[in-house]
Structures are given as C-alpha cells and as structure tokens.
C-alpha cells in the first residue's frame, strides 16, 4: 500500500530551466556540458548563486538573453493546479514530500509555500539534509525516508528524470514517470484506488 509519495521539484512542480539549458549545451560538446553541469551541481550544493549560474550559461552558450531572472524562483512559478490536487491526495491518507535537488532559494520557497499551504510532510534534498552527497545516493534516500517515516515498500517517487526513476526502482521504491499534470492526476488516482482496494 502506498503511504507516501515523493515528488521531484523541477519538471514536476515548475519548469526545469536547468535541464533546458543543459540540453542546449549539448551542441557545444561534452566539455561545455561538463562545465555547466558542474556549475549546476555547485548551485544545488549552495556553492553558486543564481547570478553565477546565469553568467556561466550566458557565456558558454553565447546567449546574451540569459539573465538571473530565469534562475530566480517565485511562488507564482509553481503550477497552481497541482496544489489543489496535492490537498486532495491527503484525503487518501497519503503523506507527501519533495525529494529533489534544491538550492537555497528552492528550499526557502518550498518552506514558505508549505507554511501557507501545509501540503508536505517532508522537504528533502542533499543541501537541506546537510549531506555532502548527490541526490541519487543511498544516504540521501535513507534520510528522506526517515523524515517522512515510511519504509521503501510504502513509498513512491514521481519524476521525469530517468536516472532518478531507475535509482528509486533499484532501492525497491515504486516510481511513476511524470508526463504532465493531467496524466499525473489520472495515474495517481488509479494507483491510490488500487492500493486501497487491496
């Protein structure tokens, strides 16, 4: 029975501006991709600012139109329809959490958002858990599971990231590929009805 669902943040709750720009970087070769991936990783560890990220992408992609505003989040960037749906999931007695790469601004935004909307039981990332490892590590997932208080067999993750899906499956955590909000609603309603009937 599914008792807890962890959601990725970028690509589910808000557009993934990092992935979009990293995909564009592919045309500049592996050295540029690796350098920009390093900048993004430092950002999620709290070691680079949105300004530094924007500067790196602007320079490496030769895109003078890239500015800090593209990497600065506001609560209005969160898809509004998802909030009401999340509240509805609580009616199924399911705990909800975020388990994602979150920089300081994302963590603050989600904490403020959660204080107003009280949607999540856990907001976890390597930075918030103070773990110096990548998101896709046993230590980060174990800490997130302890935070939400459920074993792997009772949890599920929702993400569009194939590596994240595979990692969760390898740990025995159920997974759902995010393919847009309407499909998410349909799939989760079906999964939750199936688990309550069994």
C-alpha positions in Angstrom: 0.0 0.0 0.0 1.3 3.4 -0.9 1.5 5.6 2.2 4.0 8.3 1.0 4.7 10.0 -2.4 7.9 11.9 -3.0 7.9 14.4 -5.9 10.8 15.7 -7.8 10.7 19.5 -8.0 12.0 20.8 -11.3 10.0 19.3 -14.2 7.0 18.4 -11.9 6.2 21.5 -9.8 7.9 24.1 -12.0 9.6 24.1 -15.5 13.2 22.7 -15.4 15.2 25.7 -16.7 18.4 23.9 -15.8 17.7 20.9 -17.9 16.5 23.1 -20.8 19.8 25.0 -20.9 21.9 21.9 -20.3 20.1 20.2 -23.3 21.0 23.3 -25.4 24.6 22.9 -24.3 24.9 19.5 -26.0 25.5 21.3 -29.3 28.7 22.8 -27.8 30.3 19.5 -26.9 31.0 17.4 -23.8 33.5 19.9 -22.3 30.9 22.7 -22.2 28.2 20.3 -20.9 30.5 19.0 -18.1 31.5 22.5 -17.1 27.9 23.8 -17.0 26.8 20.6 -15.2 29.4 21.4 -12.6 28.0 24.9 -12.1 24.5 23.5 -11.6 25.8 20.9 -9.1 27.6 23.6 -7.2 24.4 25.7 -7.2 22.4 22.8 -5.7 25.1 22.4 -3.0 24.7 26.1 -2.1 28.1 27.0 -3.6 27.0 29.1 -6.6 24.4 31.8 -6.8 21.7 32.2 -9.5 23.7 35.1 -10.8 26.8 32.8 -11.2 24.6 30.2 -12.9 23.2 32.7 -15.3 26.6 34.2 -16.1 28.0 30.7 -16.9 25.1 29.7 -19.2 25.1 33.2 -20.9 28.9 33.0 -21.6 29.1 29.3 -22.6 26.0 29.2 -24.7 26.7 32.7 -26.3 23.2 33.7 -25.2 23.1 37.4 -24.1 19.4 37.0 -23.4 20.0 34.6 -20.5 19.7 36.5 -17.2 19.4 35.9 -13.5 15.6 36.2 -13.6 15.4 32.9 -15.4 17.0 31.1 -12.4 15.2 33.1 -9.8 12.0 31.3 -8.5 8.8 32.9 -7.3 5.8 31.2 -5.8 3.9 32.0 -9.0 6.3 29.7 -10.8 4.7 26.7 -9.1 1.9 25.2 -11.2 -1.3 26.3 -9.4 -3.4 23.2 -10.3 -1.0 20.9 -8.6 -1.6 22.5 -5.1 -5.3 21.6 -5.0 -4.6 18.2 -6.3 -2.0 17.6 -3.6 -4.5 18.6 -0.9 -6.9 16.1 -2.4 -4.2 13.4 -2.0 -4.3 13.9 1.8 -7.8 12.6 1.6 -6.3 9.2 0.7 -4.2 9.4 3.9 -1.0 9.7 1.9 2.0 11.6 3.1 3.5 13.9 0.6 7.1 15.1 0.2 9.6 16.7 -2.1 12.8 14.7 -2.6 14.8 16.7 -5.2 17.8 18.8 -6.0 17.1 22.0 -4.2 19.3 25.0 -3.9 18.8 27.5 -1.0 16.2 29.6 -2.9 14.1 26.5 -3.8 14.3 25.2 -0.2 13.2 28.6 1.2 10.4 28.9 -1.4 9.1 25.5 -0.7 9.2 26.0 3.1 7.4 29.3 2.8 4.9 27.7 0.4 4.4 24.8 2.8 3.8 27.1 5.8 0.9 28.7 3.9 -0.5 25.6 2.2 0.5 22.8 4.5 0.9 20.2 1.7 4.2 18.4 2.5 5.3 16.3 5.4 8.9 16.4 4.2 11.0 18.6 2.0 14.3 16.8 1.4 17.5 17.5 -0.6 21.1 16.8 -0.1 21.5 20.5 1.0 18.6 20.6 3.4 19.6 17.2 4.9 23.2 18.5 5.2 24.6 15.5 3.4 27.6 16.1 1.1 26.4 13.5 -1.5 24.4 13.7 -4.7 20.6 13.3 -4.6 20.8 9.8 -6.1 22.6 8.2 -3.2 21.5 5.7 -0.6 22.3 8.2 2.2 20.0 10.9 0.9 17.1 8.5 0.2 17.5 6.8 3.6 17.4 10.2 5.3 14.3 11.2 3.3 12.5 8.0 4.2 13.3 8.5 7.9 12.0 12.1 7.6 8.7 11.0 6.1 8.5 8.0 8.4 7.7 5.2 5.9 9.6 2.2 4.6 10.7 1.9 0.9 7.9 -0.6 0.1 5.2 2.0 1.1 6.7 4.9 -0.9 6.6 6.1 -4.5 8.5 8.8 -6.4 7.2 11.0 -9.2 9.8 12.4 -11.6 10.5 12.9 -15.3 14.2 12.2 -14.7 15.1 8.6 -16.0 18.2 8.3 -13.7 16.1 9.2 -10.7 13.4 6.7 -11.7 16.0 3.9 -12.1 17.7 4.7 -8.8 14.4 4.6 -6.9 13.4 1.3 -8.6 16.8 -0.2 -7.6 16.1 0.7 -4.0 12.6 -1.0 -4.2 10.7 2.3 -4.2 7.8 2.5 -6.6 8.0 5.1 -9.3 5.8 7.0 -11.7 7.0 8.8 -14.8 5.8 12.4 -14.8 4.2 13.0 -18.2 2.2 16.2 -17.5 -0.2 17.1 -14.8 -3.4 15.6 -16.3 -1.7 12.2 -16.7 -0.3 12.5 -13.1 -3.8 13.1 -11.7 -5.2 10.1 -13.6 -2.3 7.8 -12.8 -2.2 8.6 -9.1 -6.0 8.4 -8.6 -5.8 4.9 -10.2 -2.8 3.8 -8.1 -4.4 5.0 -4.9 -7.7 3.4 -5.6 -6.0 0.1 -6.5 -3.9 0.2 -3.2 -7.0 1.0 -1.1 -9.0 -1.8 -2.6 -6.2 -4.4 -1.9 
